[in-house]
Amino acid sequence: MQVQFRPATLSLRVFGHKVAARAPYERLGYAATSLTMSKPLR
């Protein structure tokens, strides 16, 4: 018996401040699923 693995999602890590880097993925149907916010500690 052979078991086949079919993933439900494909995830990519794209830096949020790079809008130009996100655009091609959004055109392919990818959507943002999380947001990380940070601030320098100076």
Secondary structure by P-SEA (a helix, b strand, c coil): cbbbbbbcbbbbbbcccccccaaaaaaacccccbbbbbbbcc
